[in-house]
Amino acid sequence: MTSGGLLTFGETMGLVGADGIGRLEHARAVTFGIGGTESNVAVGVARLGGPATWIGRAGPDATGDLIEYRLRAEGVDAVVLRDTAFTGLMVKHRRTAGLLHVDYHRAGSAGSRLSPADIPPDLVRTAALLHVTGITPALSATARATVFQAVETARDAGVPVSFDFNYRAKLWSRFDAAPVLRDLAARADIVFAGPDEAALVVEGSPTSALAAIGPREVIVKDGAHGCTALIDGEPHTVAALPVTVVDPVGAGDAFVAGYLADRLAGATPRQRLTTAIAAGAWAVTVPGDCENLATRADLATLTTATDNVAR
């Protein structure tokens, strides 16, 4: 385990993706990979040149082996704690051209059994940044306790805390999620949310309303509309880049990775947002959760290419 850089933790699952468009039973082929919000961010930061550590539980199965192999191959310092429970699974298929459907098979999974003892306090204290999401608290009582303990350890040590709402309706209700998400947002230094997610806990302008409850950096991700932010009291707006959308899943994670990688590198707020927008745009042009997250060279291609053939 490496001190410094980004530290994050959560559940990473096997990802079954159906090719083509239509009902799942009519898919002619499927792909198998891995996916998980926190590990996606870790991979995204690593590809952009930042140090990243991810901690999580996986089962004693081939999917757990794949997660460990893939994350380490991406340059992530992966701490994979093997559990007797199975590794979670998600199944993704495109029901129509404009509707992507995702099912989870994760109740009782190894990842849901994450506990406070899994996150070494010294690793939190020596991190440059702790990143948590609203997915992990929804998995179980022990996973929720893990998030809050890590956040408090980071705050006590003066380590900045980044929090992405990542509300998933299939994991918990809006009623159950709202107070937990608000509490975490109030404890964080950096908060990411979509407009609908922000509306779970505040009213009015998402950026100013979220900033009012505590964080110094609030970034509202709004897909094709780009993003708005309030960073140390200064407002920012960055337009989205025009791209052809192939797979929208993972765009938010790529955006967060771009912002945090640049923050770790000491970039200005405007540059962080510009990189975040480009990273999110790159992610939607290719299928998969983390397989095609951008490198610095990819982002340069996205913003400077004038031809659709690289020779």
C-alpha positions as CSV (number, residue, x, y, z in Angstrom):
1,M,0.0,0.0,0.0
2,T,1.4,3.4,-1.1
3,S,1.2,6.5,1.0
4,G,0.1,9.7,-0.7
5,G,-2.0,10.2,-3.8
6,L,-5.7,9.2,-4.1
7,L,-7.2,6.7,-1.7
8,T,-10.6,5.2,-2.3
9,F,-12.5,2.1,-1.5
10,G,-15.8,0.3,-2.3
11,E,-17.2,-2.6,-4.3
12,T,-16.0,-3.6,-7.7
13,M,-18.0,-6.2,-9.6
14,G,-17.9,-8.4,-12.6
15,L,-19.6,-6.7,-15.6
16,V,-21.6,-8.6,-18.2
17,G,-22.4,-6.4,-21.2
18,A,-24.7,-7.4,-24.0
19,D,-23.8,-6.5,-27.5
20,G,-26.3,-4.8,-29.8
21,I,-29.7,-3.1,-29.0
22,G,-32.9,-4.8,-27.8
23,R,-34.0,-7.3,-25.1
24,L,-31.3,-9.2,-23.2
25,E,-32.6,-12.6,-24.3
26,H,-32.0,-11.6,-28.0
27,A,-28.3,-10.6,-27.5
28,R,-26.1,-12.6,-29.8
29,A,-22.9,-12.0,-27.7
30,V,-21.8,-10.6,-24.4
31,T,-18.6,-9.2,-23.0
32,F,-17.2,-9.7,-19.5
33,G,-15.2,-7.1,-17.6
34,I,-15.2,-5.2,-14.3
35,G,-16.9,-2.1,-13.0
36,G,-17.2,-0.1,-9.9
37,T,-17.4,3.6,-9.3
38,E,-14.5,4.0,-6.9
39,S,-12.2,1.7,-8.8
40,N,-13.2,3.5,-12.1
41,V,-12.0,6.7,-10.5
42,A,-8.8,5.1,-9.3
43,V,-8.1,3.7,-12.8
44,G,-8.9,7.1,-14.3
45,V,-6.5,9.0,-12.0
46,A,-3.7,6.4,-12.6
47,R,-4.1,6.8,-16.4
48,L,-3.8,10.5,-16.1
49,G,-0.5,10.1,-14.2
50,G,-1.6,10.3,-10.6
51,P,-0.9,7.7,-7.8
52,A,-4.1,5.9,-6.7
53,T,-4.9,3.2,-4.1
54,W,-8.2,1.2,-4.1
55,I,-9.3,-1.1,-1.2
56,G,-12.2,-3.5,-1.5
57,R,-13.4,-7.1,-0.9
58,A,-13.7,-9.7,-3.5
59,G,-14.8,-13.3,-3.5
60,P,-12.7,-16.5,-3.8
61,D,-13.7,-16.8,-7.5
62,A,-12.4,-16.0,-11.0
63,T,-14.2,-12.6,-11.0
64,G,-12.2,-11.6,-7.9
65,D,-9.0,-12.8,-9.6
66,L,-9.9,-10.6,-12.6
67,I,-10.5,-7.5,-10.5
68,E,-7.2,-7.9,-8.7
69,Y,-5.3,-8.5,-12.0
70,R,-7.0,-5.7,-14.0
71,L,-6.6,-3.0,-11.3
72,R,-3.0,-3.7,-10.7
73,A,-2.3,-3.9,-14.5
74,E,-3.8,-0.4,-14.7
75,G,-1.2,0.9,-12.2
76,V,-3.6,1.1,-9.3
77,D,-2.3,0.0,-5.9
78,A,-5.1,-2.5,-5.4
79,V,-5.6,-3.9,-1.9
80,V,-8.0,-6.8,-2.6
81,L,-9.3,-8.4,0.6
82,R,-10.5,-12.0,-0.2
83,D,-13.9,-12.9,1.4
84,T,-15.8,-16.1,1.5
85,A,-18.8,-14.5,-0.1
86,F,-19.2,-14.2,-3.9
87,T,-18.0,-11.3,-6.0
88,G,-20.9,-9.0,-7.1
89,L,-22.1,-8.8,-10.6
90,M,-23.9,-6.3,-12.8
91,V,-25.6,-7.0,-16.1
92,K,-25.9,-4.2,-18.7
93,H,-27.8,-4.1,-21.9
94,R,-29.1,-1.4,-24.2
95,R,-32.9,-1.8,-24.3
96,T,-33.4,0.9,-26.9
97,A,-30.9,3.2,-28.7
98,G,-31.5,5.8,-25.9
99,L,-32.1,3.6,-22.8
100,L,-29.3,1.6,-21.1
101,H,-30.5,-0.9,-18.5
102,V,-28.3,-2.1,-15.6
103,D,-29.2,-4.9,-13.1
104,Y,-27.2,-5.5,-9.9
105,H,-26.5,-8.9,-8.2
106,R,-24.7,-7.7,-5.1
107,A,-26.9,-8.4,-2.0
108,G,-24.7,-10.3,0.4
109,S,-21.7,-10.0,-1.9
110,A,-18.1,-9.8,-0.7
111,G,-18.0,-6.1,-1.5
112,S,-21.0,-5.4,0.7
113,R,-19.2,-6.9,3.7
114,L,-16.6,-4.1,3.8
115,S,-15.9,-3.1,7.4
116,P,-14.1,-0.3,9.2
117,A,-11.2,-2.5,10.0
118,D,-10.5,-3.0,6.3
119,I,-9.3,0.6,5.9
120,P,-5.9,1.2,7.7
121,P,-6.1,4.6,9.5
122,D,-2.4,5.3,8.8
123,L,-3.1,4.9,5.0
124,V,-5.9,7.5,5.3
125,R,-3.8,9.9,7.3
126,T,-1.0,9.8,4.7
127,A,-3.2,10.1,1.6
128,A,-3.2,13.3,-0.4
129,L,-6.9,12.9,-0.9
130,L,-9.7,10.5,0.2
131,H,-12.5,9.9,-2.3
132,V,-15.8,8.2,-1.2
133,T,-19.2,7.9,-2.9
134,G,-22.9,7.5,-2.0
135,I,-22.9,3.9,-3.3
136,T,-20.8,2.3,-0.6
137,P,-23.1,3.5,2.3
138,A,-26.1,1.9,0.5
139,L,-24.5,-1.6,0.5
140,S,-24.7,-2.5,4.2
141,A,-24.5,-1.1,7.7
142,T,-20.8,-2.1,8.0
143,A,-20.0,-0.5,4.6
144,R,-21.7,2.7,5.8
145,A,-19.8,2.7,9.0
146,T,-16.6,2.2,7.0
147,V,-17.3,5.3,4.9
148,F,-18.0,7.5,7.9
149,Q,-15.0,6.3,9.9
150,A,-12.6,6.9,7.0
151,V,-14.0,10.4,6.4
152,E,-13.6,11.3,10.1
153,T,-10.1,9.9,10.1
154,A,-9.2,12.0,7.1
155,R,-10.8,15.2,8.6
156,D,-8.9,14.7,11.8
157,A,-5.7,14.4,9.9
158,G,-6.4,17.4,7.6
159,V,-6.7,15.2,4.5
160,P,-9.1,16.6,1.9
161,V,-12.3,14.5,1.4
162,S,-13.9,14.2,-2.0
163,F,-17.5,12.9,-2.1
164,D,-19.6,11.9,-5.2
165,F,-23.3,11.5,-4.5
166,N,-23.7,8.6,-7.0
167,Y,-27.3,7.9,-6.0
168,R,-28.5,4.5,-7.1
169,A,-32.3,4.0,-6.8
170,K,-31.9,0.3,-7.1
171,L,-29.8,0.2,-3.9
172,W,-31.9,2.4,-1.6
173,S,-34.8,4.8,-1.6
174,R,-34.5,8.6,-1.8
175,F,-36.0,8.8,1.7
176,D,-33.2,6.6,3.2
177,A,-30.4,8.0,1.1
178,A,-31.1,11.8,1.6
179,P,-29.9,12.2,5.2
180,V,-26.8,10.1,4.6
181,L,-25.8,11.9,1.5
182,R,-26.4,15.3,3.1
183,D,-24.3,14.3,6.1
184,L,-21.4,13.2,3.9
185,A,-21.6,16.3,1.7
186,A,-21.4,18.4,4.8
187,R,-18.3,16.6,5.9
188,A,-16.5,16.8,2.5
189,D,-14.2,19.4,1.1
190,I,-15.1,18.5,-2.5
191,V,-18.6,17.4,-3.6
192,F,-19.7,16.1,-7.0
193,A,-23.4,15.8,-7.8
194,G,-25.8,15.8,-10.7
195,P,-28.7,18.3,-10.5
196,D,-31.2,15.6,-9.6
197,E,-28.9,14.2,-6.9
198,A,-28.4,17.6,-5.4
199,A,-32.2,18.0,-5.2
200,L,-32.3,15.1,-2.8
201,V,-30.7,17.2,-0.1
202,V,-31.0,20.9,-1.0
203,E,-33.3,23.4,-2.8
204,G,-32.5,26.1,-5.3
205,S,-29.2,26.5,-7.1
206,P,-27.3,23.2,-6.6
207,T,-23.8,24.8,-6.5
208,S,-24.6,27.5,-4.0
209,A,-27.0,25.4,-1.9
210,L,-24.5,22.6,-1.6
211,A,-21.6,25.0,-0.8
212,A,-23.8,26.4,2.0
213,I,-23.7,23.1,3.9
214,G,-19.9,22.9,4.1
215,P,-17.8,21.9,1.0
216,R,-15.4,24.5,-0.4
217,E,-15.5,22.9,-3.9
218,V,-18.9,22.0,-5.4
219,I,-19.0,20.6,-8.9
220,V,-22.4,19.9,-10.6
221,K,-22.1,17.4,-13.5
222,D,-24.8,17.9,-16.0
223,G,-24.0,15.6,-18.9
224,A,-24.5,17.3,-22.3
225,H,-24.9,20.6,-20.6
226,G,-21.4,20.6,-19.2
227,C,-20.8,21.5,-15.6
228,T,-21.1,24.3,-13.1
229,A,-18.9,24.8,-10.1
230,L,-18.4,27.0,-7.1
231,I,-14.7,26.6,-6.0
232,D,-13.5,28.7,-3.0
233,G,-16.4,31.1,-3.6
234,E,-15.6,31.5,-7.3
235,P,-18.2,30.4,-9.9
236,H,-17.3,28.4,-13.0
237,T,-19.2,27.1,-16.0
238,V,-17.6,24.8,-18.6
239,A,-19.5,23.6,-21.7
240,A,-19.6,20.0,-22.8
241,L,-17.5,18.8,-25.7
242,P,-19.5,17.6,-28.8
243,V,-18.9,13.9,-29.2
244,T,-20.8,10.8,-30.4
245,V,-22.2,8.9,-27.4
246,V,-21.6,5.1,-27.5
247,D,-22.0,4.2,-23.8
248,P,-22.9,6.8,-21.1
249,V,-22.0,4.5,-18.2
250,G,-18.8,5.6,-16.5
251,A,-18.8,9.2,-17.8
252,G,-19.4,10.6,-14.3
253,D,-16.5,8.5,-12.9
254,A,-14.2,9.7,-15.7
255,F,-15.2,13.3,-15.0
256,V,-14.4,12.9,-11.3
257,A,-11.1,11.2,-12.1
258,G,-10.1,14.1,-14.4
259,Y,-10.8,16.7,-11.8
260,L,-9.1,14.9,-9.0
261,A,-6.0,14.0,-11.1
262,D,-5.5,17.6,-11.9
263,R,-6.2,18.7,-8.4
264,L,-3.5,16.2,-7.2
265,A,-1.2,17.7,-9.8
266,G,-1.8,21.3,-8.5
267,A,-3.8,22.5,-11.5
268,T,-6.0,25.6,-11.3
269,P,-9.7,25.1,-10.8
270,R,-10.5,26.0,-14.4
271,Q,-7.9,23.5,-15.7
272,R,-9.4,20.8,-13.4
273,L,-12.8,21.4,-14.8
274,T,-11.6,21.5,-18.4
275,T,-9.8,18.1,-17.9
276,A,-12.9,16.7,-16.2
277,I,-15.1,17.7,-19.1
278,A,-12.7,16.2,-21.6
279,A,-12.3,12.9,-19.6
280,G,-16.0,12.5,-19.4
281,A,-16.5,13.2,-23.1
282,W,-13.8,10.6,-24.0
283,A,-15.5,8.0,-21.8
284,V,-18.9,8.1,-23.6
285,T,-17.3,7.5,-27.0
286,V,-16.3,4.0,-26.1
287,P,-18.1,1.0,-24.4
288,G,-17.2,-0.3,-21.0
289,D,-16.8,1.0,-17.5
290,C,-13.0,1.5,-17.1
291,E,-11.5,-0.2,-20.1
292,N,-11.1,2.9,-22.1
293,L,-10.7,5.7,-19.6
294,A,-8.5,8.5,-21.0
295,T,-4.8,9.0,-20.9
296,R,-3.3,12.5,-21.3
297,A,-2.5,11.7,-24.9
298,D,-6.2,10.7,-25.5
299,L,-7.4,14.0,-24.1
300,A,-5.0,15.8,-26.4
301,T,-6.4,13.9,-29.3
302,L,-9.9,14.6,-28.4
303,T,-9.4,18.4,-28.2
304,T,-7.0,18.8,-31.2
305,A,-7.8,16.1,-33.8
306,T,-9.0,17.4,-37.1
307,D,-9.3,14.0,-38.9
308,N,-11.0,10.7,-37.9
309,V,-8.0,8.6,-39.0
310,A,-4.9,8.4,-36.9
311,R,-1.9,7.5,-39.1
